[in-house]
Amino acid sequence: MKFFRPLTPRDMRTINRTAVLEIIRIEGPISRGDISNALGLSLPSVVRIVDDLRAENLVRPTGKSEFSGGRKRPLLEINTTDNLSIGIDLGGTKAYGAICDLRGEILCEYNVNNHKTKGVDSYDIVSNLIGLLMSHAKKEGLRIAGIGVGVPGVAEPRSGVVQRASSLRWKNFPLRQRLEEDFGLMAAVDNDVNAAALGEMWFGHGKNVSNLVLVTLGTGIGAGLIMDGVLYRGAHLCAGEIGYIPWDKSCLDREYPEYGPLEYVASGLGIVEQTKKRGVFQPDAAGEMSAQEVFEACARGEEEAVSLIEEMADYLAMALISVSALADPDVIVIGGGISNSAHFFIDRVISRMEGRMPRMPRVEISVLRERATVLGAMINLLHLKEDFCFVRSMP
């Protein structure tokens, strides 16, 4: 059992520093006096924290000033110029890398499609992407503060060890250590969906809320949970594995070593599996079939395709009702590759959810798309570097 411990003076400084940095990020340009009033901190305490943040180039004065009765004081904002990060979204077959700043702006980006690598070769994909982005930064005179990576598996955020990433055949892979040794920069590593949830919280539909669930629909289904402004990972770093939600009691009669029961009916994999079962669409010459083909048939109004997508939407609605009943989020954001075709099913999902839970959350389609993970990886890096600390009082 873990016991609570009292806060130390160092803890209090960390908490106050986090609060000051966050309010400057969200409300800036802002004055020291307004920070003091908003947070209930003494002005001398705010001044000391701001001086430290300025010394570390995390915040900077703007060209605007406030008049405090005696002298003009410059308003403060986040220093985006000196805090650029490289973010990497590594998937089982695709990879995406970008240089991003703390406003959520993408300054340079590269895509790798169909890499189909495993083991050490997958690390080489990451390394090569970072190398390209570093070269661009050097050419443009950009200062890179660190590297953030989202991976398709279970990652320990403090150590940066990827405990398991089946699609890459990684087990206990020391990704953070390798990156820091190879590039001489601080690195942060997390699950890709968790990172994407942070991206949505800062720059997407979660900007003005404290509780958000990001559900990614791709080959499989995953979720990232933000609760009271903090990413929730669970006891074994497996929170959000909603692909394992059973949709019927028959799901209890079999094991699911690779994909969960929900993924066989409501993901890209599920659409293909259900299509094969019905035998209404023919695979291509290579024997392959994709969810995209089903959506294209749906766009043409083909009855079997429309029926299949409606069924998929019903299964997804049941899963989102379960998630809502447990987490009570302000908003559920739908992301992942399948979200590009969400206009075929989102209205049905929402209509099937309404009136079937105590409180209906907003359901939105991601506006960040593939950029959510790299932006969230940057946030992870900032949290790790600055030892972010959030405290919630009991009601």
N, C-alpha and C positions, 0 to 999 in steps of 0.2 A: 504493500500500500504506500502511495506517495503522500507525504504530509505537507501541509502548507508551511511556509516560512515567512517571517516578517520581511518587509522591504528594508533594504539597506540604503544609506545615503547615496551610494552609487546607483542603485536601482531607481531612486527618485530622480536623479540627474538624467538617467537614460529616458525615463518616462517623460519628463518635462521637455527634454531635447526633441524626442519624437513628436510630441504635441506641437511644439513651436515649428518644427520643420514641416509638418503636415498642414498647419494652418497657413503658412507662407505659400506652400504649393497650391492649396485649394483657393485661398482668398487673395493671393498676391496680385498686384502690388499692395502691400499693407504696411502700416506703420508699427513701430514698437509699442506705442501706446494702445493701439487697437488690439494687438496681440495680447498685451497685458490684460485688457478689459475682457476679451473673449475667453481667455483661459483661466482668469482669476489668479494669475501669477503676478508677483510684485514686479514693477518696472525694472529695478536693478537686476533681478533674476533673468528677465527677458533680455536685457542688454548684454549680460554675460554670455547667455546661450547664443545670441545672435553674433556676438564677436567671435565665438568659437566656430560657428558655422561659416562665417565669412572667411576666417583664417584657413578653413579647409576648402574654400571655393564652392561650397554647397549652395550658398545664397549670395546675392549681390544687390547693391543699391541700384535703383532705377534713376532715370533722369528727373523723376517727380519728387517733391518734398512735402512734408507736413510742417505746419507752424505750431510749435508746442508752447508758445508764450515767451520763450527765451531765445531760442534759435531754431533754424530750420533743420529738420532731420530727413534724410532720404528715405523714401519708401523702399520696401524690400521685395524681392522676387526670387524664385528658384533660378540658380545659375545653370542654364541649359547648355551653354557653350562648352564648359569645362567638365561636363558630366555625361559624355556620350558613352554608350555601351554597344557592344556587339551582342545581338541576340540570335540564337540558333534554335530552330524547330526541326528536330531530327525524327523522321518517321521511318517506317519499315521499308518503304520504297521511294519516298520523296524527302527532300531536305530543303529548308528555306533559311537564309541568313540575311541579317540586316543590321545597319548602323542606325540607332535610334536615340532620341533625346528624351528628357523628362517631361516634355509636352506631348509625347506620343507621336512625334514626327519621324518619318522614315527618311534618312538622308541617302542611303544607298542600299540596294538589295540584290540578292542572287538566288536563283532556284536551281535545284538539282532534281531531275525527274528520272524515275525508274532506275535508281541506283542498284537495287537488289543485292546489297552487300550484307555480310554477316561478320560478327566478331571484330577483329582488329581492323578489317577493311571499312567497317562502319565508322570507326574512329577517324580513319583517314578522310572520310567524307567531311566530317566536322572540321578537322584540321585544315583541309584544303579551303573550305568555305571561309574560315576565320582568316586564313592567309590572304585570300582575295580581298576581304573587307579591310584587313590591316593595310594592305598595299594601297587601297583607295584612300584610307584615312591619311596615310603618310603623304600621298600625292597632293591631297587637298589641305594639308596642315591641320588635320583634326586630331584632338587629343582623346584617346580611348581610355576610359576609367576601368573597364573590366569586361568580363564575358559572362553571359547568362545562357543556359541551355535547357530546353525542355525535351524530355525523352519519353518514348512510349512504353513506360514500365514503372516499376516501384523504385523510387530513388530516395535516399536518406539526405535531407536537405542540408544538414550541418556538415557531414563528412563529404557529401557529393559522390558517394558510392552508389552506383546503380545496382540495386540488389537483384533485380530481375527485369529483363526486357526481352521477351521471347522472340519477337519479330527480328531482333538484332542478334539473338543468341548471346546476350550478355548476362553474366551472373557474377555479382559482386565485382563489377568493373569500376575501378577507381577513377572515374571520369574527371572529377574536380582536380585531383592531384596531377593527372596527366596534362590537363590544360594549363595549370599554373606552372608546371615545370617547362612546358614547351613554349609558352608565350610570355611568361613573366608578368602576368596580370592576375588579379583576383578573379575567381570564377565561382559561379553559383549554379547548382544543378537541381532540377525538380522534375516531377511528372509533367508531361506536356499539357494535360488538361487542367491541372492545378495552376500552372503558369498562365494558361489562357484565361482562367477565371479571374486571376489578378489583373490581367490586361483589360478584361471587360469591366472590372470594378473601377479602375482608374480612368479609362478612356472610352468605354462603351456605354451600355445601357445601365450600368451600375454606379455612375458618377455620383448620384445624389441619394443613394440608399446604403444601408448597412448589411443587408442580408440578400444574397444572390446565389443562384444555382446556375452554372453553365452546363448544359447538356450537349455533348458533341456526338453527332451522328456521322459516322464514317463507315468503314468496314465493320467496326464494332460500335459500342456505345459506352461512353464514360461521362462522368460528371465531376465538376469542381465546386466545392461548397465554401462560400464566404459567409461566416456567421458572426454577427456583431463586428463586422469590419475586418475579421481575421480569417485566414485560410484554415479550414478544418481538415486535418489529414487522417485522424483516427488513430487507434491504438497500435496498428501495424502498418500505417501509411497506406491503407487500402480503402479509405473513405471515398465514396463516389463511384464504386464499381457497380453501377446500377444495371449493367448488362446482365447481372446475375439475379435480378428480380424475376421470380417465377410468374408466369402469366396464367397458369392453370395448375391444378394439383397433379396432373400427369407429369409435370416437370420434376416432381420429387422422385420419380421412378427411374431416373437416369443420372449419370454423372456428366459434368461439363468441364473437361480438362483444359480446353482452349478458349472457347467462347461460351457465354452464359445463355440461358434460355431466352431472355428477351432479345438478345442479339440475333437469334435465329428467326425472329419474326418482325423486328422493327428497325434493323440497321441496313446498311448496304448489303452485307452478307445475307441478312434475313430476306430482303427483297428478292435476291437471286435464288435463295433456297426455296422460297415459296413459289417462285416462278417455275422452277424445275419440277416441283411437286405437281403443279397444275398442268404442266406440259403444253402450255399455250404459246410459248415463244421458243423459237428455234435458236440454238447457239450458233456462233459464227463458224467459219471453216476450221478454226483452231479449237473448237469445242468450248469457247469462252462465252460468257454472258455477263453483262454489267447492269447495275441498277439504273444507270443513265439511259439504257435502251428502254427500260420499262417506263421511265418518266417521259421519254420521247413518244412512246406509244400512248401514254396517258394524254399528252398534249394533242395527239391526233384524235382523241376521243374514243379509242378502242376500249370496249366495254370491260374486257378481262383485266386490262391494265388499270383502269379506273377502280374496279372492284378490289384489286390487290392493294393499291395504295390506300384506299379507304380502310381496309383491314389493318394495314400497317399503322395508320393514324390512330385507330382504336387502341391497339396495343401500346402505342406510345403515350396516349392519353392516360391509360391506366397506370403506367409507370410514373408519369408526372404527378398524378393524383397522389400516389404513394410518397413520392419525394416531398410534395407540398405538405402532406399531412404530418410528415416527420420533421421537416426543417422550417416550415412556415416562411418561405422567402418573400421578399418584396417583389422580386422579378425572377423569372426563369428565362435564360437566354439560350436559344438554339444555335449551335455552331457546328463546325465540321463540314466535310465535303458535301454531305447530303443536304445541308441547309441551303445550298445553292438552288435546290429544287423545292424549297419549303413552300412556295406558293401553291403547290399541288396538294398539300395536306395540312397546312397550319390552321386554316379556318375550321376544318373538321376537328382537329385536336382541341382547339379552344372551346368549340361548342360542346364537345363530349365531356370536357372538364367542368364546365360551368354548372353550378348548383349541386355538385357532388363532393364538396368539401366545405369545411367551416368558413374559409376565406379564400377567394380566388386570387392568385398572384397575377401580375402582368406576365404575359408570354410574348417575347420579342425575338426577332431574328438578328443574329449578330451583325453589327455594322463593321466590325474589325476584320471578320473573315479569317484568312490565314495569318494575318498580322498579330492576332491576339496572343499567341504563344510567345513570340519574340518580345513583344512589349511587356508581357508578364515576367519573362525571364529577366528583363532589365530591372523590374521592380524587385524580384527576388534578390538580385545582386545588391540593390540599394539597401534592402532590409538586412541582408547579411552583413554588409559593410558597415552600416550604421548601428547595428544591433537594435533594430526597431523593437519597441516594447509598447503594447497596448494593454490598458487596464479597464475592466468593466466593473462598476459597482453593482451590488445586488439591489433589486427593487425594494 
